[in-house]
């Protein structure tokens, strides 16, 4: 049985030296987080820190695999920041990460999207322990908006 790791999310972030970024307004007409019953759906988050866009370009051409992994990690921090706002500052309400969807802006011959997605997947497990284990897809795309990636998520919440 999973232990509820949610009460430790903020503490674990601090232990890992991770800081949740400032939240940016959506780039288009959508809600960043929609909560339906006990599921929180977090819209795709780019790898941004405030006004800084450190990961622009295509993985496998402009960016290395390792830079792609760092980009997905930053997207994951943005996911948690959006989730914290939607939960009125209470990440203790998070029960588990259910699913991640990772869109990797890839060079045409790049085929390591799953390895790029491991950046955010591993981070969720580092932060949440067993409650961070999730289902996932990782696909190569063109775009989105020139960012290296966009990551969406589903969380179970109380």
C-alpha positions as a Markdown table, in Angstrom:
| # | Residue | x | y | z |
|---|---|---|---|---|
| 1 | Unk | 0.0 | 0.0 | 0.0 |
| 2 | Unk | 1.2 | 3.5 | -0.8 |
| 3 | Unk | 2.1 | 5.8 | 2.0 |
| 4 | Unk | 0.7 | 9.3 | 1.5 |
| 5 | Unk | 3.8 | 11.2 | 0.5 |
| 6 | Unk | 1.9 | 14.4 | 0.0 |
| 7 | Unk | 2.5 | 15.8 | 3.4 |
| 8 | Unk | 6.2 | 15.8 | 2.6 |
| 9 | Unk | 6.1 | 17.5 | -0.9 |
| 10 | Unk | 7.2 | 21.0 | 0.2 |
| 11 | Unk | 9.8 | 19.6 | 2.6 |
| 12 | Unk | 11.1 | 17.2 | 0.0 |
| 13 | Unk | 11.4 | 20.0 | -2.6 |
| 14 | Unk | 13.5 | 21.9 | -0.1 |
| 15 | Unk | 15.6 | 18.9 | 0.8 |
| 16 | Unk | 16.4 | 18.5 | -3.0 |
| 17 | Unk | 17.2 | 22.1 | -3.4 |
| 18 | Unk | 14.2 | 22.6 | -5.8 |
| 19 | Unk | 12.2 | 25.8 | -5.9 |
| 20 | Unk | 8.8 | 26.1 | -7.6 |
| 21 | Unk | 8.9 | 28.8 | -10.3 |
| 22 | Unk | 6.7 | 31.8 | -10.5 |
| 23 | Unk | 3.5 | 31.0 | -12.3 |
| 24 | Unk | 3.0 | 32.5 | -15.7 |
| 25 | Unk | -0.4 | 33.2 | -17.2 |
| 26 | Unk | -1.6 | 30.7 | -19.8 |
| 27 | Unk | -0.4 | 31.3 | -23.4 |
| 28 | Unk | -3.8 | 30.6 | -24.8 |
| 29 | Unk | -7.5 | 30.2 | -23.9 |
| 30 | Unk | -7.5 | 27.4 | -21.3 |
| 31 | Unk | -7.4 | 26.7 | -17.5 |
| 32 | Unk | -4.0 | 25.6 | -16.2 |
| 33 | Unk | -5.6 | 23.2 | -13.8 |
| 34 | Unk | -9.1 | 21.6 | -13.8 |
| 35 | Unk | -10.2 | 19.5 | -10.8 |
| 36 | Unk | -12.9 | 16.9 | -11.4 |
| 37 | Unk | -13.9 | 14.9 | -8.4 |
| 38 | Unk | -10.6 | 13.6 | -7.0 |
| 39 | Unk | -8.5 | 14.2 | -10.2 |
| 40 | Unk | -6.5 | 17.3 | -11.0 |
| 41 | Unk | -5.7 | 17.7 | -14.7 |
| 42 | Unk | -2.7 | 20.1 | -15.2 |
| 43 | Unk | -2.4 | 21.5 | -18.7 |
| 44 | Unk | 0.9 | 21.2 | -20.6 |
| 45 | Unk | 3.6 | 23.3 | -18.9 |
| 46 | Unk | 6.6 | 24.6 | -20.8 |
| 47 | Unk | 10.1 | 24.8 | -19.3 |
| 48 | Unk | 10.1 | 28.4 | -18.1 |
| 49 | Unk | 11.2 | 30.2 | -15.0 |
| 50 | Unk | 9.3 | 33.5 | -14.8 |
| 51 | Unk | 10.3 | 35.4 | -17.9 |
| 52 | Unk | 13.3 | 33.2 | -18.6 |
| 53 | Unk | 13.0 | 30.6 | -21.3 |
| 54 | Unk | 16.2 | 28.5 | -20.8 |
| 55 | Unk | 15.2 | 25.5 | -23.0 |
| 56 | Unk | 14.3 | 26.6 | -26.5 |
| 57 | Unk | 14.8 | 24.4 | -29.6 |
| 58 | Unk | 14.7 | 20.8 | -30.7 |
| 59 | Unk | 16.2 | 18.0 | -28.7 |
| 60 | Unk | 18.6 | 16.1 | -30.8 |
| 61 | Unk | 19.5 | 19.2 | -32.9 |
| 62 | Unk | 19.7 | 22.4 | -30.7 |
| 63 | Unk | 19.7 | 20.7 | -27.4 |
| 64 | Unk | 21.3 | 17.5 | -25.9 |
| 65 | Unk | 19.4 | 14.6 | -24.3 |
| 66 | Unk | 20.6 | 15.9 | -20.9 |
| 67 | Unk | 19.3 | 19.4 | -21.7 |
| 68 | Unk | 16.0 | 17.8 | -22.7 |
| 69 | Unk | 15.8 | 16.0 | -19.4 |
| 70 | Unk | 16.5 | 19.3 | -17.5 |
| 71 | Unk | 13.7 | 20.9 | -19.6 |
| 72 | Unk | 11.2 | 18.2 | -18.5 |
| 73 | Unk | 12.2 | 18.6 | -14.9 |
| 74 | Unk | 11.6 | 22.4 | -15.1 |
| 75 | Unk | 8.2 | 21.7 | -16.7 |
| 76 | Unk | 7.5 | 19.3 | -13.8 |
| 77 | Unk | 8.3 | 22.1 | -11.3 |
| 78 | Unk | 5.8 | 24.3 | -13.2 |
| 79 | Unk | 3.2 | 21.6 | -12.9 |
| 80 | Unk | 3.7 | 21.5 | -9.1 |
| 81 | Unk | 3.5 | 25.3 | -9.0 |
| 82 | Unk | 0.2 | 25.3 | -10.9 |
| 83 | Unk | -1.1 | 22.5 | -8.8 |
| 84 | Unk | -0.2 | 24.3 | -5.6 |
| 85 | Unk | -2.1 | 27.4 | -6.8 |
| 86 | Unk | -5.2 | 25.4 | -7.7 |
| 87 | Unk | -5.1 | 23.7 | -4.3 |
| 88 | Unk | -4.9 | 27.0 | -2.6 |
| 89 | Unk | -1.4 | 26.5 | -1.4 |
| 90 | Unk | -2.0 | 23.1 | 0.0 |
| 91 | Unk | 0.1 | 20.4 | -1.7 |
| 92 | Unk | -0.8 | 18.1 | 1.2 |
| 93 | Unk | -4.0 | 17.4 | -0.7 |
| 94 | Unk | -2.0 | 15.6 | -3.4 |
| 95 | Unk | -2.3 | 11.8 | -3.0 |
| 96 | Unk | -0.3 | 10.7 | -6.0 |
| 97 | Unk | 0.9 | 11.4 | -9.5 |
| 98 | Unk | -1.4 | 9.4 | -11.8 |
| 99 | Unk | -0.1 | 10.1 | -15.3 |
| 100 | Unk | 2.4 | 12.4 | -17.2 |
| 101 | Unk | 2.2 | 13.2 | -20.8 |
| 102 | Unk | 5.5 | 14.5 | -22.3 |
| 103 | Unk | 5.7 | 16.2 | -25.6 |
| 104 | Unk | 9.3 | 16.6 | -26.8 |
| 105 | Unk | 10.2 | 19.1 | -29.5 |
| 106 | Unk | 12.4 | 16.6 | -31.4 |
| 107 | Unk | 14.8 | 16.7 | -34.4 |
| 108 | Unk | 13.4 | 14.4 | -37.2 |
| 109 | Unk | 15.8 | 11.6 | -36.5 |
| 110 | Unk | 15.7 | 11.8 | -32.6 |
| 111 | Unk | 14.2 | 8.7 | -31.0 |
| 112 | Unk | 15.0 | 9.0 | -27.3 |
| 113 | Unk | 11.8 | 10.8 | -26.2 |
| 114 | Unk | 11.3 | 8.2 | -23.4 |
| 115 | Unk | 14.8 | 9.0 | -22.0 |
| 116 | Unk | 14.0 | 12.8 | -22.1 |
| 117 | Unk | 10.8 | 12.1 | -20.2 |
| 118 | Unk | 12.7 | 10.3 | -17.6 |
| 119 | Unk | 13.9 | 13.7 | -16.3 |
| 120 | Unk | 10.4 | 14.6 | -15.1 |
| 121 | Unk | 9.4 | 11.0 | -14.2 |
| 122 | Unk | 12.5 | 10.5 | -12.0 |
| 123 | Unk | 12.0 | 13.9 | -10.3 |
| 124 | Unk | 8.3 | 13.1 | -9.4 |
| 125 | Unk | 9.5 | 9.9 | -7.8 |
| 126 | Unk | 12.4 | 11.7 | -6.0 |
| 127 | Unk | 9.8 | 14.2 | -4.6 |
| 128 | Unk | 6.9 | 11.9 | -3.9 |
| 129 | Unk | 8.4 | 8.4 | -3.4 |
| 130 | Unk | 6.0 | 5.6 | -4.4 |
| 131 | Unk | 3.2 | 8.2 | -4.8 |
| 132 | Unk | 5.2 | 9.7 | -7.6 |
| 133 | Unk | 5.1 | 6.5 | -9.7 |
| 134 | Unk | 2.8 | 7.1 | -12.7 |
| 135 | Unk | 1.7 | 6.0 | -16.1 |
| 136 | Unk | 3.2 | 8.0 | -18.9 |
| 137 | Unk | 3.5 | 8.7 | -22.6 |
| 138 | Unk | 6.4 | 10.5 | -24.3 |
| 139 | Unk | 6.1 | 11.6 | -28.0 |
| 140 | Unk | 8.1 | 13.6 | -30.4 |
| 141 | Unk | 6.5 | 16.8 | -31.8 |
| 142 | Unk | 7.3 | 19.9 | -33.7 |
| 143 | Unk | 6.9 | 22.9 | -31.3 |
| 144 | Unk | 5.2 | 23.7 | -29.0 |
| 145 | Unk | 6.0 | 27.4 | -29.5 |
| 146 | Unk | 9.7 | 26.5 | -29.8 |
| 147 | Unk | 10.0 | 25.2 | -26.3 |
| 148 | Unk | 12.0 | 22.0 | -25.9 |
| 149 | Unk | 9.0 | 20.3 | -24.3 |
| 150 | Unk | 5.6 | 20.5 | -22.7 |
| 151 | Unk | 4.5 | 18.2 | -19.9 |
| 152 | Unk | 0.9 | 17.6 | -18.8 |
| 153 | Unk | -0.1 | 15.7 | -15.7 |
| 154 | Unk | -3.0 | 14.1 | -13.8 |
| 155 | Unk | -2.9 | 13.9 | -10.0 |
| 156 | Unk | -5.2 | 12.3 | -7.5 |
| 157 | Unk | -6.1 | 14.8 | -4.8 |
| 158 | Unk | -8.2 | 15.0 | -1.7 |
